[in-house]
Amino acid sequence: MSSDTEKHHALLAALKAAQGKGDGSFEQAVTQAFEHVFEHLERLNAMSGPEEGRALHAGESPTLR
């Protein structure tokens, strides 16, 4: 299993384990999950480069490019 897949499983497990605890652990798990999502987005943006000048494709959201 790749380390990224392991990280995804760990993040999901932390979210499930923290649900309903009321001690702030759920909020911390959500923050960690979003940080990881943003890491993925940064890598995708670095690979694709800026596309600010191109027209949107049919059905494409400007917030997702």
C-alpha positions as CSV (number, residue, x, y, z in Angstrom):
1,M,0.0,0.0,0.0
2,S,1.4,3.4,-0.9
3,S,2.3,5.8,1.8
4,D,-0.4,8.3,0.5
5,T,-3.1,5.6,0.6
6,E,-1.9,4.8,4.2
7,K,-2.2,8.5,5.0
8,H,-5.8,8.6,3.6
9,H,-6.8,5.6,5.7
10,A,-5.2,7.1,8.8
11,L,-7.0,10.4,8.2
12,L,-10.4,8.6,7.8
13,A,-9.8,6.5,10.9
14,A,-9.0,9.6,12.9
15,L,-12.2,11.2,11.7
16,K,-14.3,8.2,12.6
17,A,-12.6,7.7,16.0
18,A,-13.1,11.4,16.9
19,Q,-16.8,11.6,16.0
20,G,-19.0,12.6,19.0
21,K,-16.2,12.9,21.5
22,G,-16.6,16.7,22.1
23,D,-13.0,17.2,23.1
24,G,-11.8,19.0,20.0
25,S,-10.3,15.9,18.4
26,F,-12.9,15.9,15.6
27,E,-12.0,19.4,14.7
28,Q,-8.3,18.6,14.7
29,A,-8.9,15.5,12.5
30,V,-10.9,17.6,10.0
31,T,-8.1,20.2,9.9
32,Q,-5.6,17.6,9.2
33,A,-7.7,16.1,6.5
34,F,-8.1,19.4,4.8
35,E,-4.4,20.2,5.1
36,H,-3.8,17.0,3.2
37,V,-6.4,17.8,0.5
38,F,-4.7,21.2,0.1
39,E,-1.3,19.4,-0.3
40,H,-2.8,17.4,-3.1
41,L,-4.2,20.5,-4.8
42,E,-0.9,22.3,-4.6
43,R,0.8,19.3,-6.3
44,L,-1.9,19.2,-9.0
45,N,-1.6,23.0,-9.6
46,A,2.2,22.7,-9.9
47,M,1.9,19.9,-12.5
48,S,-0.8,21.6,-14.6
49,G,0.5,25.2,-14.4
50,P,-1.6,28.4,-14.5
51,E,-4.6,28.4,-16.9
52,E,-6.1,31.7,-16.0
53,G,-6.4,32.8,-19.6
54,R,-8.1,29.9,-21.1
55,A,-11.9,29.6,-21.6
56,L,-13.9,27.3,-19.3
57,H,-14.9,23.9,-20.7
58,A,-18.6,23.1,-20.7
59,G,-19.7,22.3,-17.1
60,E,-16.3,23.3,-15.7
61,S,-16.3,25.3,-12.5
62,P,-13.9,28.2,-12.3
63,T,-13.1,27.3,-8.7
64,L,-11.8,23.8,-9.7
65,R,-9.3,24.6,-12.3
